[in-house]
Amino acid sequence: MAAKAEADAILTKADADAQVVDRFAREMEMRRIEVSKVRAYGDRTIFVPSDGPGAQMGNYLAIGMAAGLGSDDHRMT
């Protein structure tokens, strides 16, 4: 029952956050989220973005390596 109440509260907060259109208010909410993450994980934690050029490059390298491995196997037979 407590988990259901907590889930409902999170859903209500998410709905309210989605309706905010003021750019400054959105930026302040992002900063509050950052502070919450640091508080939860500790001040020595480094957060690495999982999206963007670095993550995409890793995916491309993995795909290229997999394609290269497949082509090497084909040439040997």
C-alpha positions as YAML, in Angstrom:
chain: A
units: angstrom
residues:
- id: 1
  name: MET
  ca: [0.00, 0.00, 0.00]
- id: 2
  name: ALA
  ca: [2.88, 2.37, 0.79]
- id: 3
  name: ALA
  ca: [4.56, 1.52, -2.52]
- id: 4
  name: LYS
  ca: [1.33, 2.34, -4.40]
- id: 5
  name: ALA
  ca: [1.06, 5.70, -2.61]
- id: 6
  name: GLU
  ca: [4.70, 6.48, -3.41]
- id: 7
  name: ALA
  ca: [4.21, 5.53, -7.06]
- id: 8
  name: ASP
  ca: [1.13, 7.75, -7.26]
- id: 9
  name: ALA
  ca: [3.06, 10.65, -5.74]
- id: 10
  name: ILE
  ca: [5.90, 10.20, -8.24]
- id: 11
  name: LEU
  ca: [3.40, 10.10, -11.11]
- id: 12
  name: THR
  ca: [1.68, 13.26, -9.87]
- id: 13
  name: LYS
  ca: [5.04, 15.08, -9.56]
- id: 14
  name: ALA
  ca: [6.08, 13.93, -13.03]
- id: 15
  name: ASP
  ca: [2.81, 15.20, -14.50]
- id: 16
  name: ALA
  ca: [3.28, 18.57, -12.77]
- id: 17
  name: ASP
  ca: [6.89, 18.80, -13.97]
- id: 18
  name: ALA
  ca: [5.83, 18.05, -17.55]
- id: 19
  name: GLN
  ca: [3.47, 21.03, -17.53]
- id: 20
  name: VAL
  ca: [6.21, 23.55, -16.60]
- id: 21
  name: VAL
  ca: [6.98, 25.73, -19.62]
- id: 22
  name: ASP
  ca: [9.20, 28.37, -17.98]
- id: 23
  name: ARG
  ca: [12.79, 27.82, -19.11]
- id: 24
  name: PHE
  ca: [14.31, 29.07, -15.85]
- id: 25
  name: ALA
  ca: [12.07, 26.78, -13.78]
- id: 26
  name: ARG
  ca: [13.08, 23.77, -15.90]
- id: 27
  name: GLU
  ca: [16.76, 24.63, -15.49]
- id: 28
  name: MET
  ca: [16.35, 24.92, -11.72]
- id: 29
  name: GLU
  ca: [14.64, 21.51, -11.63]
- id: 30
  name: MET
  ca: [17.57, 19.99, -13.54]
- id: 31
  name: ARG
  ca: [19.96, 21.48, -10.97]
- id: 32
  name: ARG
  ca: [17.85, 20.03, -8.13]
- id: 33
  name: ILE
  ca: [18.08, 16.62, -9.77]
- id: 34
  name: GLU
  ca: [21.87, 16.96, -9.99]
- id: 35
  name: VAL
  ca: [22.05, 17.85, -6.31]
- id: 36
  name: SER
  ca: [19.87, 14.84, -5.45]
- id: 37
  name: LYS
  ca: [22.15, 12.54, -7.47]
- id: 38
  name: VAL
  ca: [25.25, 13.82, -5.71]
- id: 39
  name: ARG
  ca: [23.54, 13.44, -2.34]
- id: 40
  name: ALA
  ca: [22.49, 9.86, -3.19]
- id: 41
  name: TYR
  ca: [25.79, 8.63, -4.66]
- id: 42
  name: GLY
  ca: [28.34, 10.79, -2.83]
- id: 43
  name: ASP
  ca: [30.46, 13.75, -3.78]
- id: 44
  name: ARG
  ca: [33.29, 11.62, -5.22]
- id: 45
  name: THR
  ca: [31.09, 10.04, -7.90]
- id: 46
  name: ILE
  ca: [31.69, 10.99, -11.53]
- id: 47
  name: PHE
  ca: [28.64, 10.97, -13.77]
- id: 48
  name: VAL
  ca: [29.42, 10.15, -17.40]
- id: 49
  name: PRO
  ca: [26.82, 10.99, -20.05]
- id: 50
  name: SER
  ca: [25.39, 7.88, -21.66]
- id: 51
  name: ASP
  ca: [24.24, 9.71, -24.76]
- id: 52
  name: GLY
  ca: [26.06, 11.96, -27.15]
- id: 53
  name: PRO
  ca: [29.10, 11.58, -29.40]
- id: 54
  name: GLY
  ca: [31.11, 9.43, -26.98]
- id: 55
  name: ALA
  ca: [28.41, 6.81, -26.54]
- id: 56
  name: GLN
  ca: [27.65, 6.75, -30.25]
- id: 57
  name: MET
  ca: [31.31, 6.26, -31.09]
- id: 58
  name: GLY
  ca: [31.44, 3.24, -28.78]
- id: 59
  name: ASN
  ca: [28.45, 1.74, -30.55]
- id: 60
  name: TYR
  ca: [29.99, 2.36, -33.97]
- id: 61
  name: LEU
  ca: [33.27, 0.77, -32.88]
- id: 62
  name: ALA
  ca: [31.47, -2.29, -31.56]
- id: 63
  name: ILE
  ca: [29.45, -2.67, -34.77]
- id: 64
  name: GLY
  ca: [32.60, -2.22, -36.87]
- id: 65
  name: MET
  ca: [34.48, -4.83, -34.87]
- id: 66
  name: ALA
  ca: [31.59, -7.28, -35.13]
- id: 67
  name: ALA
  ca: [31.36, -6.72, -38.88]
- id: 68
  name: GLY
  ca: [35.11, -7.19, -39.21]
- id: 69
  name: LEU
  ca: [35.03, -10.43, -37.24]
- id: 70
  name: GLY
  ca: [32.28, -11.77, -39.43]
- id: 71
  name: SER
  ca: [34.15, -10.91, -42.62]
- id: 72
  name: ASP
  ca: [37.37, -12.52, -41.32]
- id: 73
  name: ASP
  ca: [35.54, -15.77, -40.61]
- id: 74
  name: HIS
  ca: [34.05, -15.73, -44.11]
- id: 75
  name: ARG
  ca: [37.44, -15.24, -45.81]
- id: 76
  name: MET
  ca: [39.10, -18.12, -43.95]
- id: 77
  name: THR
  ca: [36.67, -20.77, -45.21]
...
